[in-house]
Amino acid sequence: MTKETGIFIGGSVRKEYLTLKLANRHGLITGATGTGKTVSLQILAEGFSQAGVPVFCADIKGDLSGLSMAGTSKDFLEKRAQDIGFSDRYTYEAFPAAFWDVFGEQGHPVRTTISEIGPLLLSQLLELNDTQEGVLNVAFELADDEGLLLLDLKDLRAILAHVADRASELSKLYGNVSKASVGAIQRRLLVLERQGGEHFFGEPALDLRDFLRVSPTGRGVINILAADKLMTSPKLYAVFLLWMLSELFEELPEVGDPDKPKLVFFFDEAHLLFNDAPKALIDKVEQVVRLIRSKGVGVYFVTQNPLDVPETVLAQLGNRVQHALRAFTPRDQKAVRAAAETFRPNPDLDTEQVITELGVGEALVSTLEGKGIPSIVQRTLIRPPSSRLGPITKAERRTLIQSGPCFGLYERSKDRISAYEMLQQRASDALRQEDKRRDKEWQAAEKHGEPRRTRSGFQLPDFGRDDRPRQESVKRKATRRRNRDTALEAGLKSAARSVGTSLGRALVRGLLGSLKRGF
């Protein structure tokens, strides 16, 4: 880093820096497999942390965990530092890191609630068609209107079953509700559960302020999401990161253009977000990326091919690090051409040709400077990282997790009263009312000497006075059951009042449909 202005990226005909004041104008790191994208991400994360900026990144291969440990001297690292005039400042050091994992195996568990993720992102996750998405919106609207908290998958199943039961009534209020669509959504939920989705939905939900921490030494904490297992469910991975991005957008206050970002968010394997995504969702992503800059958040997409990112989003990414691309097929050649055209031309470089010739750890770099104008693209040797190259051990990870300030906050799940319990209570209340009505009919029939009937309407034989002890026993059992149910009802109503007080009558949803909580 310079003393005031930016992060040292590497050396070209000059030293290349990423200006901190312009780092919230977002960025893009691209290149073929094995060309050095991960190291570029690593050295940027180090630079932001050193500047006191918290970082979030997904660790696809486990290599980024090395940020938490100091590197060791290696000849090729020392040579690279010498080649770019960095030897006098090159040191090996660790950076403060926090580990997270949706499955809770390699880090603190990460959860959100069904209500908070909202119907738009959930529809994308479940790959619903327009009709099914409409029914899911009805379920969320009904839950919001009736104060039913949707926290986990069993809550969502319960509200969907409730919607199916009231399909005719709700169709008049919200539009057509098809029971077949409800069934299709329920089947998609089973698939999601098998993919590990039940780990993601529930409480305690993630408090995003835990991603904005700074260490006692003033360095930004690097939040590392273990994503190797999560990547086996690519839709869950993409929607999870998009949910986090939308939460940051909705909850953080406006700060304009600060001297440095409040958080930098690296979105690795970015193509998974845009693959087969409907235009409506891409439009929302473009809107979030464009507007989140004023919240002081920088978003950096990491992917193999620039064509993986839609043009409307690509236009928002001002800082570029382009590693080598291969040009074996027409599509590859188109990607190289597209990548070259996004740079401010350098009269001394044939950018399109150079992209195919770059070596490992070498990249074309263009960052914003001055009034946000991209610098002329330069062929750059990326600086060596100060932290460890490669993953840390399981024992090292466990020690760091258990010694971190977030340990114990998320490790144990909670299951408070929500839609599932409330709808069960409604069903119990309805059954109890039916029992009372039947009891009154029996008593009236007995008083007038009419034949008594069972609940299904069959006539009971009259055994005369001999059945009175049995009747008294049944009455005592019914009384005990009513007393027990009354106590349960009182507890549930008390909890529901508490939930209702905190939830309020009007729930506010944000740009991507997620529930606004407020910091």
C-alpha positions in Angstrom: 0.0 0.0 0.0 1.0 3.6 -0.4 0.9 5.7 2.6 -2.5 7.2 1.8 -4.1 6.2 -1.4 -4.2 2.6 -2.5 -3.4 -1.1 -2.7 -0.3 -2.2 -4.5 -1.3 -4.8 -7.2 2.0 -5.3 -9.1 4.5 -3.9 -11.4 4.3 -3.0 -15.1 6.2 -0.1 -16.7 5.1 1.5 -13.4 3.7 0.4 -10.1 0.0 -0.4 -10.3 -2.4 0.5 -7.5 -6.0 0.1 -6.7 -7.2 3.5 -5.4 -9.1 3.0 -2.1 -11.4 6.0 -2.7 -12.5 4.4 -5.9 -12.6 0.8 -4.7 -16.4 0.9 -4.2 -16.8 1.4 -8.0 -16.5 -2.4 -8.1 -14.3 -4.7 -10.2 -13.7 -7.8 -12.2 -11.1 -10.6 -12.0 -11.1 -13.0 -15.0 -8.9 -15.6 -16.5 -8.7 -19.3 -17.4 -8.2 -22.0 -14.8 -4.7 -22.0 -13.3 -3.7 -18.5 -14.5 -3.6 -16.9 -11.0 -7.1 -15.5 -10.3 -7.1 -16.8 -6.7 -3.7 -15.1 -5.9 -5.0 -11.8 -7.3 -8.1 -12.1 -5.1 -5.7 -13.0 -2.2 -3.5 -10.0 -2.6 -6.5 -7.6 -2.9 -8.0 -9.1 0.2 -4.7 -8.5 2.1 -4.5 -4.9 0.9 -8.1 -4.1 1.9 -7.6 -5.7 5.3 -4.4 -3.8 5.8 -6.3 -0.6 5.1 -8.9 -1.4 7.7 -11.6 -2.6 5.3 -13.5 -5.8 6.1 -13.7 -8.4 3.3 -16.0 -11.2 2.4 -14.9 -14.0 0.0 -16.1 -17.5 -0.9 -13.4 -20.1 -0.7 -14.1 -22.6 -3.5 -11.0 -24.7 -3.3 -9.9 -24.0 0.3 -6.8 -22.0 -0.7 -8.1 -18.7 0.6 -8.0 -20.0 4.2 -4.2 -19.4 3.9 -5.0 -15.6 4.4 -5.2 -16.4 8.1 -1.6 -17.6 8.3 1.8 -16.0 7.5 3.4 -17.2 4.4 6.8 -18.8 4.3 9.8 -17.8 2.2 10.0 -19.4 -1.3 12.5 -18.6 -4.0 9.9 -17.8 -6.7 8.1 -15.4 -4.3 11.3 -13.6 -3.5 12.2 -13.4 -7.1 8.8 -11.9 -8.1 9.1 -9.3 -5.3 12.6 -8.4 -6.6 11.4 -8.2 -10.2 8.7 -5.6 -9.4 10.8 -3.6 -7.0 8.9 -4.8 -3.9 11.7 -6.5 -2.0 12.2 -3.7 0.6 8.5 -3.9 1.6 7.8 -7.6 1.2 7.1 -9.4 4.5 5.3 -12.6 5.5 2.3 -12.0 7.8 -1.2 -13.3 8.7 -4.4 -11.4 8.5 -7.4 -11.5 10.8 -9.9 -14.0 9.5 -13.3 -15.4 10.4 -14.5 -18.7 9.0 -18.2 -19.4 8.0 -19.9 -22.4 6.6 -23.6 -22.9 5.6 -23.3 -26.5 6.8 -21.5 -25.5 10.1 -18.6 -27.9 9.4 -15.7 -25.6 8.6 -16.8 -22.4 10.2 -19.6 -20.6 12.1 -23.0 -21.7 10.7 -24.6 -19.2 8.3 -28.4 -19.0 8.4 -31.2 -16.8 7.2 -35.0 -17.2 7.5 -37.5 -17.9 4.8 -39.1 -14.5 5.5 -35.8 -12.6 5.1 -34.8 -14.2 1.8 -38.1 -13.4 0.2 -40.1 -14.9 -2.6 -38.1 -13.6 -5.6 -34.8 -15.2 -4.5 -36.5 -18.3 -3.3 -38.2 -18.8 -6.6 -34.9 -18.6 -8.3 -33.4 -21.1 -5.9 -36.3 -23.5 -6.5 -36.3 -22.8 -10.3 -40.1 -22.1 -10.3 -42.0 -21.1 -13.4 -44.1 -18.0 -13.5 -47.3 -19.7 -12.3 -45.5 -21.4 -9.3 -43.7 -18.1 -8.5 -47.1 -16.4 -8.3 -48.4 -19.0 -5.9 -45.3 -18.6 -3.7 -45.9 -14.8 -3.7 -49.4 -15.5 -2.5 -48.0 -17.6 0.4 -45.6 -14.9 1.4 -48.3 -12.2 1.2 -50.7 -14.3 3.3 -48.0 -14.9 5.9 -47.2 -11.2 6.0 -50.9 -10.3 6.3 -51.6 -12.7 9.1 -48.4 -12.2 11.0 -47.1 -15.7 10.4 -43.3 -15.9 10.7 -41.6 -18.0 8.1 -38.4 -19.1 9.6 -37.4 -22.5 8.3 -38.6 -25.1 5.7 -41.2 -26.6 7.9 -42.8 -23.2 8.2 -42.9 -22.8 4.4 -44.4 -26.2 4.0 -47.1 -25.4 6.6 -48.1 -22.1 4.9 -48.2 -23.8 1.5 -50.5 -26.5 2.8 -52.6 -23.7 4.4 -52.7 -22.0 1.0 -53.8 -25.2 -0.7 -56.6 -25.8 1.9 -57.9 -22.2 1.3 -57.3 -22.2 -2.5 -60.8 -21.2 -3.4 -61.0 -18.4 -0.9 -57.5 -17.0 -1.6 -58.1 -17.1 -5.4 -60.7 -14.4 -4.9 -58.3 -12.2 -2.8 -54.9 -12.7 -4.5 -55.6 -14.2 -7.9 -55.7 -17.8 -9.1 -54.1 -20.3 -6.6 -53.6 -23.7 -8.1 -53.2 -26.8 -5.8 -51.1 -28.4 -8.5 -48.7 -25.5 -8.3 -48.5 -25.9 -4.5 -47.7 -29.5 -5.0 -44.9 -28.7 -7.4 -43.4 -26.2 -5.0 -43.5 -28.8 -2.2 -41.7 -31.3 -4.4 -39.0 -28.7 -5.2 -38.6 -28.1 -1.5 -37.8 -31.8 -1.0 -35.0 -31.5 -3.6 -33.7 -28.4 -1.8 -33.7 -30.2 1.5 -31.7 -33.1 0.1 -29.1 -30.6 -1.2 -28.7 -29.3 2.4 -31.1 -26.3 2.2 -32.4 -27.1 5.7 -29.0 -26.0 7.1 -29.4 -22.5 5.5 -32.9 -21.7 6.7 -33.5 -21.1 10.4 -32.3 -19.2 13.4 -30.2 -17.6 14.8 -30.0 -15.7 11.5 -26.7 -14.1 10.4 -26.2 -10.5 11.7 -24.4 -8.7 8.9 -22.6 -6.5 11.4 -20.5 -9.6 12.2 -19.1 -9.2 8.6 -18.1 -5.6 9.2 -15.7 -6.1 12.1 -12.2 -4.6 12.4 -9.5 -6.3 14.5 -8.1 -4.6 17.6 -5.0 -3.7 15.5 -7.2 -1.8 13.0 -7.2 -4.3 10.2 -10.3 -5.4 8.5 -11.5 -8.9 9.2 -11.5 -11.2 6.2 -14.7 -13.3 6.3 -14.0 -16.6 4.5 -17.0 -18.8 3.5 -16.1 -22.5 3.1 -17.8 -23.1 -0.3 -16.3 -26.5 -1.5 -19.4 -28.4 -0.3 -21.8 -25.6 -1.1 -20.6 -25.6 -4.7 -22.2 -29.1 -5.2 -25.5 -27.1 -5.0 -24.7 -24.2 -7.4 -28.1 -22.6 -7.2 -28.0 -22.5 -3.4 -24.5 -21.0 -3.6 -25.5 -18.3 -6.1 -28.7 -17.4 -4.3 -27.0 -17.3 -0.9 -24.4 -14.8 -2.1 -27.0 -12.7 -3.9 -29.1 -12.7 -0.7 -26.1 -11.4 1.2 -25.5 -8.7 -1.3 -29.2 -7.6 -1.2 -29.1 -7.6 2.6 -26.1 -5.3 2.6 -27.9 -3.0 0.1 -31.1 -2.9 2.1 -29.6 -2.5 5.5 -26.5 -0.3 5.2 -26.9 3.5 5.3 -26.0 5.8 2.5 -22.4 7.1 2.8 -21.8 8.4 -0.7 -18.2 8.0 -1.8 -16.1 7.4 1.3 -12.3 7.5 1.5 -12.3 3.7 1.6 -15.1 1.1 1.3 -17.0 -0.1 4.4 -16.9 -3.7 3.0 -15.5 -5.4 -0.1 -17.5 -8.4 -1.4 -15.8 -10.9 -3.7 -18.3 -13.0 -5.7 -16.3 -16.0 -7.0 -17.6 -18.3 -9.7 -19.9 -15.4 -10.7 -21.2 -17.2 -13.8 -23.4 -19.4 -11.5 -25.4 -16.3 -10.6 -26.3 -15.5 -14.2 -26.7 -18.9 -15.7 -30.3 -19.4 -16.8 -31.3 -16.4 -14.7 -34.5 -14.7 -15.8 -34.2 -11.1 -17.2 -36.1 -9.7 -14.2 -33.5 -11.1 -11.8 -30.6 -9.8 -13.9 -32.2 -6.4 -13.9 -32.5 -6.5 -10.1 -28.8 -7.6 -9.8 -27.7 -4.7 -12.1 -29.7 -2.3 -10.0 -28.3 -3.6 -6.7 -24.7 -3.4 -8.1 -25.3 0.1 -9.4 -26.8 1.4 -6.2 -24.8 -0.4 -3.5 -21.8 1.7 -4.3 -23.3 4.6 -2.4 -23.5 2.3 0.7 -19.7 2.0 0.6 -19.7 -1.6 -0.6 -17.4 -2.7 -3.4 -18.4 -5.8 -5.4 -15.7 -7.8 -7.3 -16.9 -10.6 -9.6 -14.4 -13.4 -10.2 -15.0 -15.7 -13.1 -13.2 -17.4 -16.0 -14.8 -15.5 -18.9 -15.9 -11.8 -19.2 -18.9 -13.0 -21.2 -20.2 -14.8 -18.0 -21.3 -11.4 -16.7 -24.2 -9.6 -18.5 -23.2 -6.3 -20.2 -25.5 -4.2 -18.0 -23.6 -5.5 -14.9 -20.2 -5.5 -16.7 -20.6 -1.8 -17.3 -20.6 -1.1 -13.6 -17.2 -2.8 -12.9 -14.5 -0.2 -13.1 -11.4 -2.0 -11.8 -10.2 -4.8 -14.0 -7.6 -7.6 -13.6 -7.5 -9.8 -16.7 -5.5 -13.0 -16.6 -4.8 -15.2 -19.6 -7.6 -16.6 -21.8 -7.3 -19.4 -24.3 -8.6 -18.8 -27.8 -9.0 -22.3 -29.2 -12.7 -22.1 -30.3 -14.8 -19.3 -31.8 -16.5 -18.7 -28.5 -13.0 -18.4 -26.8 -12.0 -15.9 -29.5 -15.1 -13.9 -29.0 -14.4 -13.8 -25.2 -10.8 -12.6 -25.8 -12.1 -9.9 -28.2 -14.8 -8.8 -25.7 -12.2 -8.7 -22.8 -9.8 -6.6 -24.9 -12.6 -4.1 -25.9 -13.4 -3.4 -22.2 -10.0 -1.8 -21.6 -8.8 1.7 -22.3 -6.4 1.0 -25.2 -2.7 1.1 -24.8 -0.9 2.2 -28.1 2.1 0.1 -27.1 0.1 -3.1 -26.6 -2.0 -5.4 -28.8 -4.4 -6.1 -26.0 -6.2 -8.9 -27.7 -3.0 -10.7 -28.6 -1.4 -10.2 -25.1 -4.4 -11.7 -23.3 -3.6 -15.1 -24.9 0.1 -14.8 -24.1 0.0 -13.9 -20.4 1.9 -16.2 -18.1 0.8 -17.5 -14.7 0.7 -14.7 -12.2 0.6 -12.1 -14.9 -2.4 -10.0 -15.9 -3.6 -7.0 -17.8 -4.6 -4.4 -15.2 -6.7 -1.2 -15.5 -7.9 0.6 -12.4 -9.9 3.8 -11.9 -7.9 7.0 -11.3 -8.5 10.7 -11.1 -12.2 11.4 -11.5 -13.1 7.7 -12.0 -11.5 7.4 -15.5 -10.0 3.9 -16.2 -6.2 3.9 -16.5 -4.5 2.8 -19.7 -4.3 -1.0 -19.6 -0.8 -2.4 -18.6 0.7 -5.8 -18.7 1.5 -6.4 -15.0 3.3 -8.9 -12.8 1.1 -9.5 -9.8 2.8 -9.1 -6.5 3.4 -12.1 -4.3 1.1 -12.6 -1.3 2.3 -12.1 2.3 0.0 -14.8 3.7 0.2 -18.5 3.1 -0.2 -19.9 -0.4 -2.6 -22.9 -0.1 -5.0 -24.1 2.6 -4.5 -24.2 6.4 -4.8 -27.5 8.4 -8.0 -28.6 10.1 -6.4 -28.1 13.5 -5.4 -24.5 12.6 -8.9 -23.8 11.3 -10.5 -25.2 14.5 -8.3 -23.1 16.7 -9.1 -19.9 14.8 -12.8 -20.6 14.9 -12.9 -21.3 18.6 -10.8 -18.3 19.5 -12.9 -15.9 17.4 -15.4 -13.4 18.8 -18.3 -15.0 17.0 -17.8 -18.5 18.5 -20.9 -19.5 20.4 -23.3 -17.0 18.7 -24.4 -19.2 15.8 -23.3 -22.7 16.7 -26.6 -23.8 18.3 -29.8 -23.5 16.3 -33.1 -22.2 17.7 -36.7 -23.1 16.9 -39.1 -20.5 18.2 -42.8 -20.4 17.6 -43.5 -19.5 14.0 -45.9 -20.3 11.2 -45.8 -24.1 11.7 -46.7 -23.9 15.4 -49.3 -21.2 14.8 -51.1 -23.0 12.1 -51.0 -26.2 14.2 -52.6 -24.2 17.0 -55.3 -22.9 14.6 -56.1 -26.4 13.6 -56.2 -27.5 17.2 -58.6 -24.6 18.0 -60.9 -25.5 15.2 -61.0 -29.1 16.3 -61.7 -28.0 19.9 -64.6 -25.8 18.7 -66.0 -28.7 16.8 -65.7 -30.9 19.9 -67.6 -28.3 21.9 -70.3 -28.1 19.2 -70.7 -31.9 19.2 -70.8 -32.0 23.0 -73.7 -29.5 23.0 -75.5 -31.6 20.4 -75.0 -34.8 22.6 -76.2 -33.0 25.7 -79.3 -31.6 23.9 -80.1 -35.0 22.4 -79.7 -36.7 25.8 -81.9 -34.1 27.5 -84.7 -34.7 25.0 -84.2 -38.4 25.0 -83.1 -38.5 21.4 -80.7 -41.2 20.2 -77.0 -40.1 20.6 -74.8 -40.1 17.6 -71.0 -40.4 17.1 -69.0 -37.7 15.4 -69.5 -39.4 12.1 -73.3 -39.6 12.6 -73.8 -43.2 13.5 -76.3 -43.9 16.2 -75.0 -45.2 19.5 -76.9 -47.9 21.4 -78.6 -47.0 24.6 -77.3 -49.2 27.4 -79.3 -47.3 30.0 -77.9 -46.4 33.4 -74.9 -48.8 33.1 -73.0 -46.4 30.9 -73.0 -43.4 33.3 -69.7 -44.2 34.9 -68.2 -44.5 31.5 -69.8 -41.1 30.5 -68.3 -39.5 33.7 -64.9 -40.9 32.9 -65.1 -39.5 29.3 -66.1 -36.1 30.7 -63.2 -36.1 33.1 -60.8 -36.9 30.4 -62.3 -34.2 28.1 -62.0 -31.7 30.9 -58.3 -32.5 31.5 -57.7 -32.3 27.8 -59.4 -28.9 27.6 -57.4 -27.6 30.6 -54.2 -28.8 29.0 -55.0 -27.3 25.6 -56.1 -24.0 27.3 -52.7 -23.8 29.0 -50.9 -24.5 25.7 -53.1 -22.0 23.9 -52.3 -19.3 26.5 -48.6 -20.0 26.0 -48.8 -19.9 22.3 -50.9 -16.7 22.3 -48.5 -15.0 24.6 -45.6 -16.0 22.3 -47.6 -14.9 19.3 -48.3 -11.5 20.9 -44.6 -11.1 21.5 -43.8 -12.0 17.9 -46.5 -9.7 16.7 -45.2 -6.8 18.7 -41.7 -7.2 17.2 -42.9 -8.0 13.7 -45.5 -5.2 13.5 -48.5 -5.1 11.2 -46.7 -3.9 8.1 -43.7 -5.9 6.9 -41.4 -4.1 4.5 -39.7 -6.0 1.7 -36.7 -4.6 -0.3 -35.6 -4.5 -3.9 -35.1 -8.3 -4.1 -38.0 -9.2 -1.9 -36.0 -9.8 1.3 -37.4 -8.6 4.6 -35.9 -5.3 5.9 -34.6 -5.6 9.4 -32.6 -2.4 9.9 -29.3 -2.1 11.8 
